[in-house]
Amino acid sequence: MPETAKITLHPELEIAEIDPRVYGSFVEHLGRGVYEGIYEPDHPTADEEGFRGDVLALIKELGLTIIRYPGGNFVSGYNWEDGVGPIEERPRKLELAFRAIETNHFGLNEFMSWCKKADTQPMYAVNLGTRGIDAARNVVEYCNHPGGTYWSDLRISHGVKEPHRIKTWCLGNEMDGPWQIGHKTAEEYGRLAQETAKVMRQVDKDLELVVCGSSGAGMPTYPEWEATVLDHTYEEIDYVSLHSYFGHEKGQTKNFLAKSITMDNMIKTVLAICDYTKAKKRSKKTINLSFDEWNVWFSDRANKIPWSIAPAWGEQMYTLVDAVVSGSLMITLIKHSDRVTIACQSELLNVIAPIMTLKGGISWRQTIYYPLLHASVYGRGRALNLNIESPVYHDNEFDAVPYIDGVATVDDENATLTIFAVNRSLEEAITLEGDARDYADYVVLEHIVLTAEDIMSGNTADHPDNVVPQSIGQASLTDGKLSAILPRTSWNVIRLKKKKI
């Protein structure tokens, strides 16, 4: 295997300005995502509203820009009215999507208060499974209308005088999936989404609306679903959602490390359908993508304690390999920053999550926390294609897979340039050589590396810092030539800063 990969750092390789909302996440009433996750009134760090302070600190560290809520599959059977008003008067109900009991102690107004404390924006989903146009228009009125009407005055009576002014709304969730409560055909959903969007905009003309795309590239209706739904909704919506989860099959680690290629292909396919529909309709409007569920996921999806409150569900331990794959997925999203302008790693707490908690105890960062953290903190500004020349390995699904994948971001405000890169090799470090003549007046601040001797190791409550990033990289920039050694199976962040004159 060749030992060297080459990149080019050049301003003309700019992709687009990165929308900060690609660094988002997802909170759903599933497992311990809400209860014992962000909300645990009896926890030692809980504030006056019951929000865990240790969890808020980790989320603020991540710098997340948008949080999707309340689902997910949960939303397709959810009555939003159940989660507002005095907590002691809220109904306790069977939650059918995951066969649990929903207490409704945490709802819309709690979520909005929590978003303010987490310094993030909301992305709210409406129920188009068991409900539809009427409930959607009512929740927009409750959230966004100043006052003087039934629903806005009800909000005020609940102690929320100022409107929430939620801008971004999802028109249901995964309506292509037979598992979804109220599952619909593309025709059925397209018509309902079209009419719901029109009415929601009549209540608030400034909304951004996201229509459901396919639940994954493996769905039998993909990508015809997008074509049909967009045929109905194109002029009424702003985004198409994409969802994808990637599993690690036993003995298929090399294939798993290449899964970002599937994400890349899905993005290109859905964009092609968006642009075909634009041409067919002779529209002046361009539809962008909201990749609002993405992650590594291969844990058991069954609820083993049905009809209980916040049962543990999907609580998998992530490994170093998972973090490298997660990093490559993040790189793919940044590469498509011209059209992917919202993205949510799914989910945020305890359920296939970067952050784990113990009831009454500690919280800790999983391995997948770190690529999201680094991208969110250092990946602002403009995206830059690296024009990578990498040695490859061969895989039955993907054919030639580059060992090295990466992207750069340029932040003029802070005079920084950051390279994000993964090394997919399970055996060898690879030297990265870069033509950086156009950035010869920059210096290397640090080279952060996330790797581990045991690539299947991760972090636990007993060992929360077993796999953590370290500034141990060997990157240098001399006379316009960048050189860095990327350890085997690693996530890398090379930070450059312009010299002061």
C-alpha positions in Angstrom: 0.0 0.0 0.0 1.4 3.5 -0.9 2.2 5.4 2.3 1.3 8.9 1.1 -1.8 10.9 0.3 -1.8 14.3 -1.3 -4.1 17.3 -0.9 -4.3 20.8 -2.3 -5.2 23.9 -0.3 -6.4 26.5 -2.7 -9.0 29.3 -2.5 -10.5 28.3 -5.8 -11.5 25.0 -4.4 -14.1 26.7 -2.2 -17.4 24.8 -2.0 -19.7 27.2 -0.1 -20.3 29.1 3.1 -21.2 26.5 5.8 -24.6 27.0 7.4 -23.9 26.5 11.2 -27.1 24.5 11.4 -25.3 21.4 10.0 -24.0 21.1 13.6 -27.3 20.0 15.1 -28.8 17.1 17.0 -32.1 15.4 17.8 -34.0 15.0 21.0 -36.9 12.5 21.0 -39.2 11.0 23.7 -37.5 7.7 23.3 -35.7 5.6 25.9 -33.9 7.9 28.4 -33.3 10.6 25.8 -35.5 13.1 27.7 -36.2 11.7 31.1 -32.9 10.9 32.9 -31.3 12.6 29.9 -31.9 16.3 29.7 -34.6 16.3 32.3 -34.2 14.8 35.8 -35.6 17.1 38.5 -34.1 15.0 41.4 -30.5 15.1 40.0 -27.9 16.9 42.1 -27.1 19.3 39.2 -30.8 19.9 38.2 -31.9 23.5 38.0 -35.3 25.0 39.0 -36.9 23.6 35.9 -35.5 20.1 36.3 -32.8 20.3 33.6 -29.5 18.5 34.4 -26.7 21.0 34.7 -24.0 18.6 33.8 -25.8 17.7 30.6 -26.3 21.3 29.7 -22.6 21.9 30.1 -21.7 19.2 27.7 -24.2 20.4 25.2 -23.0 24.0 25.4 -19.4 22.6 24.9 -20.6 21.0 21.7 -21.9 24.3 20.4 -25.0 22.7 18.8 -26.9 25.2 16.6 -30.3 23.4 16.2 -32.1 20.6 17.9 -35.0 18.7 16.3 -37.9 17.7 18.6 -40.1 15.9 19.7 -39.6 13.1 17.1 -38.9 10.9 15.3 -41.4 8.0 15.3 -42.8 9.4 18.6 -44.3 12.5 16.9 -46.6 10.4 14.6 -48.8 9.5 17.6 -48.2 12.6 19.7 -50.8 15.3 20.7 -48.7 18.4 21.4 -51.5 19.7 23.7 -50.7 16.9 26.2 -47.3 18.5 26.9 -48.4 22.1 27.8 -50.1 23.6 30.8 -49.7 22.6 34.5 -47.6 19.5 34.8 -49.9 17.9 37.4 -52.8 18.2 34.9 -51.0 16.6 32.0 -52.3 13.1 30.9 -50.2 10.0 31.2 -50.6 8.0 28.0 -49.5 4.9 26.1 -46.8 5.8 23.7 -47.3 3.4 20.8 -44.2 3.9 18.6 -41.9 2.5 21.3 -44.4 0.8 23.6 -43.7 3.0 26.6 -45.6 5.2 29.0 -45.3 9.0 28.3 -45.8 11.1 31.4 -45.8 14.4 29.4 -43.9 16.1 32.3 -41.6 17.5 29.6 -43.2 19.2 26.6 -43.1 22.1 24.2 -42.6 25.0 26.6 -40.0 23.0 28.6 -38.1 22.2 25.4 -38.1 25.9 24.4 -36.8 27.0 27.8 -34.1 24.3 27.6 -33.1 25.5 24.1 -32.5 29.0 25.4 -30.3 27.6 28.2 -28.5 25.4 25.7 -28.0 28.4 23.4 -29.5 26.5 20.4 -32.4 26.9 18.0 -35.5 24.6 17.9 -36.6 22.5 14.9 -40.2 21.4 15.7 -42.0 18.5 14.1 -45.7 18.2 13.6 -47.8 15.0 13.7 -48.9 14.0 10.2 -49.5 10.4 11.3 -52.6 10.4 13.4 -53.3 14.1 13.0 -52.9 16.7 10.2 -53.7 20.3 9.1 -55.8 21.4 12.1 -53.3 20.4 14.8 -50.4 21.8 12.8 -52.0 25.2 12.3 -52.9 25.3 16.0 -49.4 24.5 17.3 -48.0 27.2 15.0 -50.5 29.7 16.4 -49.7 28.6 20.0 -45.9 29.0 19.4 -45.6 32.0 17.1 -48.7 34.3 17.3 -48.2 37.2 19.8 -51.6 37.1 21.4 -55.3 37.9 21.2 -56.4 34.5 19.9 -57.4 31.2 21.6 -54.1 29.3 21.1 -51.8 32.2 21.6 -53.7 33.3 24.7 -53.5 29.7 26.0 -49.7 29.9 25.7 -49.7 33.2 27.7 -51.9 31.6 30.4 -49.2 28.9 30.6 -46.7 31.5 31.7 -45.1 32.2 28.3 -45.9 35.8 27.4 -43.6 36.2 24.4 -44.1 33.9 21.4 -41.5 31.3 20.8 -41.0 32.3 17.2 -40.0 28.8 16.0 -38.7 29.2 12.5 -38.0 25.7 11.2 -40.7 23.0 11.1 -40.8 19.3 10.0 -43.9 18.1 8.2 -44.1 14.8 10.0 -41.4 12.1 10.2 -40.5 9.1 8.0 -43.9 8.8 6.5 -42.5 6.4 3.9 -41.9 3.8 6.6 -44.5 1.0 7.3 -43.4 1.1 10.9 -44.7 4.7 11.2 -48.0 5.3 12.9 -50.2 6.7 10.1 -47.8 5.5 7.4 -48.9 6.9 4.0 -48.1 6.4 0.3 -46.1 9.1 -1.4 -49.3 10.4 -3.0 -51.2 10.5 0.3 -48.3 12.1 2.2 -47.5 14.6 -0.6 -51.0 15.9 -0.7 -51.3 16.2 3.0 -47.9 17.9 3.4 -48.8 20.3 0.6 -52.0 21.4 2.2 -50.5 21.5 5.8 -47.6 23.6 4.6 -50.0 26.1 3.0 -52.1 26.5 6.2 -49.0 26.7 8.4 -47.7 29.6 6.3 -51.0 31.3 6.5 -50.5 31.5 10.3 -46.9 32.5 10.0 -45.5 33.4 6.5 -41.9 33.3 7.6 -41.7 29.6 8.4 -39.0 27.2 7.0 -40.7 23.9 6.2 -39.0 20.5 5.8 -40.8 17.7 3.9 -40.2 14.0 4.6 -37.8 12.3 2.2 -37.0 8.6 2.4 -36.0 6.9 5.6 -32.9 5.5 4.0 -31.4 4.6 0.6 -32.5 1.0 1.2 -36.2 1.8 1.2 -38.1 0.1 -1.7 -39.8 3.4 -2.6 -36.5 5.3 -2.7 -36.0 7.6 -4.7 -39.4 7.6 -6.3 -40.8 8.8 -3.0 -38.9 12.1 -3.3 -40.0 12.6 -6.9 -43.7 12.1 -6.0 -43.7 14.1 -2.8 -41.8 17.0 -4.4 -44.2 17.0 -7.3 -46.9 18.0 -4.8 -44.9 20.2 -2.4 -42.1 21.8 -4.3 -43.4 25.4 -4.2 -44.6 25.1 -0.6 -41.5 23.8 1.2 -37.8 24.7 1.7 -36.1 21.4 2.5 -36.2 17.7 1.9 -35.2 15.6 4.9 -32.8 12.7 4.6 -32.3 9.9 7.2 -29.5 7.3 7.3 -28.0 5.0 9.9 -25.0 2.9 9.3 -24.3 -0.5 11.0 -21.1 -2.4 11.6 -21.5 -6.1 10.6 -19.2 -8.6 12.2 -16.0 -9.1 10.1 -16.9 -6.2 7.8 -14.9 -3.3 9.4 -13.3 -2.1 6.2 -16.8 -1.9 4.6 -18.1 -0.1 7.6 -15.3 2.5 7.4 -16.5 3.3 3.8 -20.2 3.9 4.7 -19.9 7.7 4.1 -19.9 6.8 0.4 -23.5 5.7 0.8 -24.4 9.0 2.5 -22.6 10.9 -0.4 -24.5 8.9 -3.0 -27.8 9.5 -1.3 -27.2 13.3 -1.1 -26.4 13.4 -4.8 -29.4 11.3 -5.8 -31.9 13.4 -3.8 -30.4 16.7 -5.1 -30.8 15.4 -8.6 -34.5 14.8 -8.0 -34.9 18.2 -6.4 -33.2 19.9 -9.4 -35.2 17.8 -11.9 -38.4 18.8 -10.2 -37.3 22.5 -10.3 -36.7 22.2 -14.0 -39.9 20.3 -14.7 -41.9 23.0 -12.8 -39.9 25.8 -14.3 -39.4 27.1 -10.8 -37.1 29.8 -9.6 -36.8 28.2 -6.2 -34.0 25.9 -5.1 -34.7 23.2 -2.5 -31.9 22.3 -0.1 -31.4 19.3 2.1 -31.9 18.7 5.8 -30.0 15.6 6.8 -31.9 15.6 10.1 -31.2 12.0 11.3 -27.7 10.5 10.8 -25.5 8.3 12.9 -23.9 4.9 13.5 -26.4 2.4 14.8 -26.3 -1.3 15.3 -27.7 -1.9 18.8 -30.8 -3.9 19.6 -33.9 -1.8 18.7 -36.4 -3.7 20.9 -38.0 -2.3 24.1 -37.6 -5.2 26.5 -39.7 -3.5 29.2 -43.0 -2.5 27.5 -45.3 0.0 29.1 -42.7 1.4 31.4 -41.5 5.0 31.8 -38.3 5.9 30.0 -36.9 2.3 29.6 -33.3 2.0 28.5 -33.3 1.7 24.8 -30.6 1.7 22.1 -27.9 2.5 24.6 -24.8 1.3 22.7 -21.2 1.9 23.6 -19.4 3.6 20.7 -15.9 2.6 19.8 -13.0 4.3 18.1 -14.0 2.8 14.8 -17.5 4.3 15.2 -15.9 7.7 15.9 -13.9 7.5 12.7 -17.0 6.6 10.7 -18.9 9.4 12.4 -16.1 11.7 11.5 -16.2 10.7 7.8 -20.0 11.2 7.8 -19.4 14.7 9.2 -16.8 15.4 6.5 -19.4 14.3 3.8 -21.9 16.8 5.1 -19.4 19.6 5.1 -18.4 18.7 1.5 -22.0 19.2 0.5 -22.4 22.5 2.4 -23.6 24.2 -0.8 -26.9 22.2 -0.5 -27.0 20.5 2.9 -27.7 23.4 5.2 -29.3 21.6 8.2 -28.1 18.3 9.8 -28.8 16.6 13.0 -26.8 13.8 14.5 -29.3 11.4 16.0 -29.9 11.2 18.9 -28.4 13.5 21.6 -28.8 11.7 25.0 -28.5 8.0 25.9 -30.2 6.6 22.8 -27.5 6.0 20.2 -26.0 9.1 21.6 -22.7 11.1 22.0 -23.7 11.8 25.6 -24.6 9.2 28.2 -25.9 9.6 31.7 -26.5 7.7 34.9 -29.7 8.3 36.8 -28.6 10.5 39.8 -25.0 10.1 38.7 -22.4 11.2 36.1 -22.6 12.0 32.4 -19.8 11.3 30.0 -18.8 11.7 26.4 -18.8 8.8 24.0 -16.2 8.5 21.2 -18.6 9.9 18.6 -18.9 13.1 20.7 -15.5 14.3 19.5 -15.8 14.6 15.7 -19.1 16.5 16.2 -17.4 18.8 18.8 -14.4 19.5 16.6 -16.5 20.2 13.5 -18.9 22.4 15.4 -16.1 24.4 17.2 -13.5 24.6 14.4 -15.6 24.0 11.2 -17.1 27.5 10.8 -16.7 29.7 7.7 -16.3 28.3 4.2 -15.8 24.7 3.1 -12.8 23.9 1.0 -12.4 20.8 -1.2 -9.0 19.2 -0.7 -8.7 17.6 -4.1 -7.4 14.4 -2.4 -5.2 11.9 -4.1 -5.2 8.9 -1.8 -4.2 5.2 -2.0 -7.3 3.0 -2.0 -8.5 -0.4 -0.9 -11.1 -2.6 -2.6 -14.5 -3.5 -1.2 -17.2 -5.6 -2.8 -19.8 -2.9 -2.2 -17.9 0.3 -2.9 -15.0 -0.9 -5.2 -12.1 1.5 -4.7 -12.3 3.2 -1.3 -9.8 6.0 -0.5 -7.9 5.4 2.7 -7.9 9.1 3.4 -10.9 11.3 3.3 -11.1 14.9 4.4 -12.3 18.5 3.9 -11.1 21.9 5.1 -12.8 25.0 6.4 -11.6 28.6 6.2 -12.7 31.1 8.8 -11.7 34.6 7.8 -13.0 36.2 10.9 -10.6 34.3 13.1 -7.9 33.9 10.4 -7.9 30.1 10.7 -7.9 27.1 8.4 -8.9 23.7 9.7 -8.4 20.3 8.0 -10.6 17.4 9.1 -9.4 14.0 7.9 -9.8 10.3 8.6 -7.4 7.5 8.0 -9.5 4.3 7.2 -6.5 2.0 7.2 -6.7 -0.7 9.9 -3.0 -1.4 9.7 -0.8 1.6 8.8 -0.3 5.3 9.4 -0.4 7.4 6.2 1.6 10.5 5.5 -0.5 13.5 4.3 1.3 15.9 2.0 -0.3 19.2 1.1 0.4 21.9 -1.4 -0.4 25.0 0.8 1.4 27.7 -1.1 -1.7 29.9 -1.0 -1.6 29.6 2.8 2.2 29.9 3.3 1.6 32.7 5.8 -0.2 30.3 8.2 1.3 28.3 11.0 0.2 25.0 12.6 -1.5 25.6 15.9 -2.1 21.9 16.7 -2.8 18.5 15.3 -5.6 16.8 17.3 -5.7 13.0 16.9 -8.5 10.6 18.1 -7.2 7.0 17.9 -6.7 4.0 20.2 -4.5 0.9 20.4 -7.7 -1.2 20.5 -9.9 0.2 17.8 -13.0 -1.5 19.4 -12.5 0.3 22.7 -14.8 3.1 23.9 -15.8 5.1 27.0 -17.9 3.9 29.9 -19.2 5.3 33.2 -16.2 3.6 34.9 -13.7 4.7 32.3 -15.2 7.9 30.7 -11.8 9.1 29.3 -10.6 5.8 27.9 -10.6 7.1 24.3 -10.2 10.9 24.0 -8.6 13.2 21.5 -5.0 14.4 22.1 -2.8 17.0 20.6 -0.1 14.5 19.6 -0.2 14.9 15.9 2.9 15.5 13.8 1.8 18.2 11.4 4.0 20.9 10.1 3.9 23.7 7.5 7.2 24.8 5.9 7.6 26.9 2.8 4.1 26.3 1.7 4.3 22.5 2.2 2.1 20.8 4.7 3.1 17.4 6.1 1.2 15.3 8.6 1.2 11.7 9.8 -2.3 10.3 10.2 -2.2 7.3 12.5 -4.0 4.1 11.5 -7.8 4.2 12.1 -7.9 7.8 13.2 -9.8 11.1 13.2 -7.6 14.1 12.7 -8.0 17.9 13.1 -5.2 20.0 11.8 -5.6 23.6 12.9 -3.7 26.4 11.1 -3.7 30.2 11.8 -2.5 33.1 9.8 0.6 34.8 11.1 0.3 38.2 12.6 2.1 40.9 10.5 
